[in-house]
Amino acid sequence: MPSTYFSTEVTYTLGMYYVYILKSPKTGELYYGVTSDIKRRIVEHNSGKAFSTRSARPWKLIYYEAYRSRLDVEDREYHLKRYGQAIHRLKLRIKRSLLEK
């Protein structure tokens, strides 16, 4: 559900999109994804509704980025999944989070 904020003249709805990283404490595996509802998506991963992550449950959210544009978030996910340098830089930034179980 998008969040809202109020100005004196207009109510604005902010639809946000997220690129996120989950970690499986069970296997140490990382999963990268995109969603417009991060809480719902984590529940889906942990309940087994997401086929690609079913075998490594439970999953723990270790990082996310928020974007206003769906195209921006899809572009970011593409770079994280396809270009080693992008994920390498991100892993350096969140190295302590990656170590947590």
FIKOLZA-1660 file (N, C-alpha, C; in steps of 0.1 Angstrom, whole numbers, plus 5000, padded with zeros to 4 digits):
% residues 101
   i   px   py   pz ch aa at
   1 5008 4988 5000  A  M  N
   1 5000 5000 5000  A  M CA
   1 5009 5012 5000  A  M  C
   2 5007 5022 4991  A  P  N
   2 5015 5034 4991  A  P CA
   2 5013 5042 5003  A  P  C
   3 5023 5049 5007  A  S  N
   3 5022 5058 5018  A  S CA
   3 5016 5072 5013  A  S  C
   4 5011 5080 5022  A  T  N
   4 5006 5093 5018  A  T CA
   4 5011 5103 5027  A  T  C
   5 5012 5115 5021  A  Y  N
   5 5015 5127 5030  A  Y CA
   5 5006 5138 5025  A  Y  C
   6 5005 5148 5034  A  F  N
   6 4995 5159 5031  A  F CA
   6 5002 5172 5031  A  F  C
   7 4998 5180 5021  A  S  N
   7 5003 5194 5021  A  S CA
   7 4990 5202 5023  A  S  C
   8 4991 5215 5024  A  T  N
   8 4979 5223 5026  A  T CA
   8 4969 5223 5015  A  T  C
   9 4974 5219 5003  A  E  N
   9 4965 5220 4991  A  E CA
   9 4961 5206 4985  A  E  C
  10 4970 5196 4986  A  V  N
  10 4968 5184 4979  A  V CA
  10 4973 5172 4987  A  V  C
  11 4966 5161 4986  A  T  N
  11 4971 5148 4992  A  T CA
  11 4979 5141 4981  A  T  C
  12 4991 5137 4984  A  Y  N
  12 4999 5130 4974  A  Y CA
  12 5001 5115 4978  A  Y  C
  13 5001 5106 4969  A  T  N
  13 5003 5092 4971  A  T CA
  13 5017 5089 4966  A  T  C
  14 5025 5083 4974  A  L  N
  14 5038 5079 4970  A  L CA
  14 5039 5064 4968  A  L  C
  15 5039 5060 4956  A  G  N
  15 5041 5046 4953  A  G CA
  15 5056 5043 4953  A  G  C
  16 5061 5035 4961  A  M  N
  16 5075 5032 4962  A  M CA
  16 5078 5018 4956  A  M  C
  17 5090 5016 4951  A  Y  N
  17 5094 5003 4946  A  Y CA
  17 5108 5001 4953  A  Y  C
  18 5110 4988 4955  A  Y  N
  18 5122 4984 4963  A  Y CA
  18 5130 4973 4956  A  Y  C
  19 5143 4975 4956  A  V  N
  19 5152 4964 4953  A  V CA
  19 5157 4960 4967  A  V  C
  20 5157 4947 4969  A  Y  N
  20 5161 4942 4982  A  Y CA
  20 5170 4930 4981  A  Y  C
  21 5177 4928 4992  A  I  N
  21 5186 4916 4994  A  I CA
  21 5182 4908 5006  A  I  C
  22 5180 4895 5004  A  L  N
  22 5177 4886 5015  A  L CA
  22 5188 4877 5017  A  L  C
  23 5190 4872 5029  A  K  N
  23 5201 4863 5032  A  K CA
  23 5194 4851 5039  A  K  C
  24 5198 4839 5035  A  S  N
  24 5194 4827 5042  A  S CA
  24 5204 4823 5053  A  S  C
  25 5201 4824 5066  A  P  N
  25 5210 4820 5076  A  P CA
  25 5213 4805 5075  A  P  C
  26 5204 4797 5069  A  K  N
  26 5206 4783 5068  A  K CA
  26 5217 4780 5058  A  K  C
  27 5218 4787 5046  A  T  N
  27 5227 4783 5036  A  T CA
  27 5238 4794 5033  A  T  C
  28 5235 4806 5038  A  G  N
  28 5244 4818 5035  A  G CA
  28 5241 4824 5022  A  G  C
  29 5231 4818 5014  A  E  N
  29 5228 4823 5001  A  E CA
  29 5222 4837 5001  A  E  C
  30 5224 4845 4991  A  L  N
  30 5218 4858 4989  A  L CA
  30 5208 4857 4978  A  L  C
  31 5197 4865 4980  A  Y  N
  31 5187 4866 4969  A  Y CA
  31 5184 4881 4967  A  Y  C
  32 5184 4885 4954  A  Y  N
  32 5181 4899 4951  A  Y CA
  32 5167 4899 4944  A  Y  C
  33 5159 4909 4947  A  G  N
  33 5146 4910 4941  A  G CA
  33 5140 4924 4941  A  G  C
  34 5129 4926 4935  A  V  N
  34 5122 4938 4933  A  V CA
  34 5107 4937 4937  A  V  C
  35 5102 4947 4944  A  T  N
  35 5088 4946 4948  A  T CA
  35 5083 4960 4951  A  T  C
  36 5069 4961 4951  A  S  N
  36 5063 4974 4955  A  S CA
  36 5058 4972 4970  A  S  C
  37 5059 4961 4975  A  D  N
  37 5054 4958 4989  A  D CA
  37 5064 4949 4996  A  D  C
  38 5074 4955 5003  A  I  N
  38 5085 4947 5008  A  I CA
  38 5081 4937 5019  A  I  C
  39 5072 4942 5028  A  K  N
  39 5067 4933 5039  A  K CA
  39 5060 4921 5033  A  K  C
  40 5051 4923 5024  A  R  N
  40 5044 4911 5018  A  R CA
  40 5053 4902 5011  A  R  C
  41 5063 4907 5004  A  R  N
  41 5072 4899 4996  A  R CA
  41 5081 4890 5005  A  R  C
  42 5085 4895 5017  A  I  N
  42 5093 4888 5026  A  I CA
  42 5085 4876 5032  A  I  C
  43 5072 4879 5035  A  V  N
  43 5063 4869 5040  A  V CA
  43 5062 4858 5029  A  V  C
  44 5060 4862 5017  A  E  N
  44 5059 4852 5006  A  E CA
  44 5072 4843 5005  A  E  C
  45 5083 4849 5006  A  H  N
  45 5096 4841 5006  A  H CA
  45 5096 4832 5017  A  H  C
  46 5093 4836 5029  A  N  N
  46 5094 4828 5041  A  N CA
  46 5083 4817 5042  A  N  C
  47 5072 4819 5035  A  S  N
  47 5061 4809 5036  A  S CA
  47 5062 4799 5025  A  S  C
  48 5072 4800 5016  A  G  N
  48 5074 4791 5005  A  G CA
  48 5066 4794 4993  A  G  C
  49 5059 4805 4992  A  K  N
  49 5052 4809 4980  A  K CA
  49 5060 4813 4968  A  K  C
  50 5073 4817 4971  A  A  N
  50 5082 4820 4960  A  A CA
  50 5091 4808 4957  A  A  C
  51 5089 4802 4946  A  F  N
  51 5095 4789 4942  A  F CA
  51 5111 4790 4943  A  F  C
  52 5116 4801 4938  A  S  N
  52 5131 4803 4937  A  S CA
  52 5138 4803 4951  A  S  C
  53 5130 4806 4961  A  T  N
  53 5137 4807 4974  A  T CA
  53 5132 4797 4984  A  T  C
  54 5123 4788 4980  A  R  N
  54 5117 4779 4989  A  R CA
  54 5126 4770 4997  A  R  C
  55 5137 4765 4990  A  S  N
  55 5145 4755 4996  A  S CA
  55 5155 4761 5007  A  S  C
  56 5157 4774 5007  A  A  N
  56 5167 4780 5016  A  A CA
  56 5160 4788 5028  A  A  C
  57 5148 4786 5030  A  R  N
  57 5141 4793 5041  A  R CA
  57 5147 4790 5054  A  R  C
  58 5146 4799 5064  A  P  N
  58 5140 4812 5064  A  P CA
  58 5150 4822 5057  A  P  C
  59 5144 4834 5053  A  W  N
  59 5151 4845 5047  A  W CA
  59 5151 4857 5057  A  W  C
  60 5162 4864 5057  A  K  N
  60 5163 4876 5065  A  K CA
  60 5166 4888 5056  A  K  C
  61 5158 4899 5057  A  L  N
  61 5161 4911 5050  A  L CA
  61 5174 4917 5055  A  L  C
  62 5184 4919 5046  A  I  N
  62 5196 4926 5051  A  I CA
  62 5199 4939 5044  A  I  C
  63 5191 4942 5034  A  Y  N
  63 5194 4955 5027  A  Y CA
  63 5182 4958 5017  A  Y  C
  64 5179 4971 5016  A  Y  N
  64 5170 4975 5005  A  Y CA
  64 5172 4989 5001  A  Y  C
  65 5168 4992 4989  A  E  N
  65 5169 5006 4984  A  E CA
  65 5155 5009 4979  A  E  C
  66 5150 5021 4981  A  A  N
  66 5137 5026 4977  A  A CA
  66 5138 5036 4965  A  A  C
  67 5129 5034 4955  A  Y  N
  67 5128 5042 4944  A  Y CA
  67 5114 5046 4941  A  Y  C
  68 5112 5058 4935  A  R  N
  68 5099 5062 4931  A  R CA
  68 5095 5056 4917  A  R  C
  69 5105 5053 4909  A  S  N
  69 5102 5049 4895  A  S CA
  69 5104 5034 4894  A  S  C
  70 5095 5027 4889  A  R  N
  70 5096 5012 4886  A  R CA
  70 5107 5009 4877  A  R  C
  71 5109 5018 4867  A  L  N
  71 5120 5016 4857  A  L CA
  71 5134 5017 4864  A  L  C
  72 5135 5027 4873  A  D  N
  72 5148 5028 4881  A  D CA
  72 5151 5016 4889  A  D  C
  73 5141 5011 4896  A  V  N
  73 5144 4999 4904  A  V CA
  73 5147 4987 4896  A  V  C
  74 5140 4985 4885  A  E  N
  74 5143 4974 4876  A  E CA
  74 5157 4975 4870  A  E  C
  75 5161 4987 4867  A  D  N
  75 5175 4990 4862  A  D CA
  75 5185 4986 4872  A  D  C
  76 5183 4990 4885  A  R  N
  76 5192 4987 4896  A  R CA
  76 5193 4972 4898  A  R  C
  77 5182 4965 4898  A  E  N
  77 5182 4951 4900  A  E CA
  77 5190 4944 4889  A  E  C
  78 5188 4949 4876  A  Y  N
  78 5195 4943 4865  A  Y CA
  78 5210 4945 4867  A  Y  C
  79 5214 4957 4871  A  H  N
  79 5229 4959 4873  A  H CA
  79 5234 4950 4884  A  H  C
  80 5227 4949 4895  A  L  N
  80 5231 4940 4906  A  L CA
  80 5233 4926 4902  A  L  C
  81 5223 4921 4894  A  K  N
  81 5224 4907 4890  A  K CA
  81 5233 4904 4878  A  K  C
  82 5236 4914 4870  A  R  N
  82 5243 4912 4857  A  R CA
  82 5258 4917 4858  A  R  C
  83 5261 4926 4866  A  Y  N
  83 5274 4932 4866  A  Y CA
  83 5281 4930 4879  A  Y  C
  84 5291 4922 4879  A  G  N
  84 5298 4919 4892  A  G CA
  84 5303 4931 4900  A  G  C
  85 5307 4941 4893  A  Q  N
  85 5313 4953 4899  A  Q CA
  85 5302 4960 4908  A  Q  C
  86 5289 4960 4903  A  A  N
  86 5279 4967 4911  A  A CA
  86 5276 4959 4924  A  A  C
  87 5275 4946 4923  A  I  N
  87 5273 4938 4936  A  I CA
  87 5285 4938 4945  A  I  C
  88 5297 4938 4939  A  H  N
  88 5309 4939 4947  A  H CA
  88 5310 4952 4955  A  H  C
  89 5307 4963 4949  A  R  N
  89 5307 4976 4956  A  R CA
  89 5296 4976 4967  A  R  C
  90 5284 4970 4964  A  L  N
  90 5274 4970 4974  A  L CA
  90 5278 4961 4986  A  L  C
  91 5284 4950 4983  A  K  N
  91 5288 4941 4993  A  K CA
  91 5298 4947 5002  A  K  C
  92 5307 4955 4997  A  L  N
  92 5317 4963 5005  A  L CA
  92 5310 4972 5014  A  L  C
  93 5299 4979 5009  A  R  N
  93 5292 4988 5018  A  R CA
  93 5284 4982 5029  A  R  C
  94 5280 4969 5027  A  I  N
  94 5271 4963 5037  A  I CA
  94 5278 4951 5043  A  I  C
  95 5291 4951 5043  A  K  N
  95 5299 4939 5047  A  K CA
  95 5295 4934 5061  A  K  C
  96 5292 4942 5071  A  R  N
  96 5289 4938 5084  A  R CA
  96 5275 4931 5084  A  R  C
  97 5266 4937 5076  A  S  N
  97 5253 4931 5075  A  S CA
  97 5253 4917 5069  A  S  C
  98 5262 4915 5060  A  L  N
  98 5264 4902 5054  A  L CA
  98 5269 4891 5064  A  L  C
  99 5277 4896 5074  A  L  N
  99 5283 4887 5083  A  L CA
  99 5273 4882 5094  A  L  C
 100 5262 4889 5096  A  E  N
 100 5252 4886 5106  A  E CA
 100 5245 4873 5102  A  E  C
 101 5241 4865 5112  A  K  N
 101 5233 4853 5109  A  K CA
 101 5219 4855 5111  A  K  C
% end
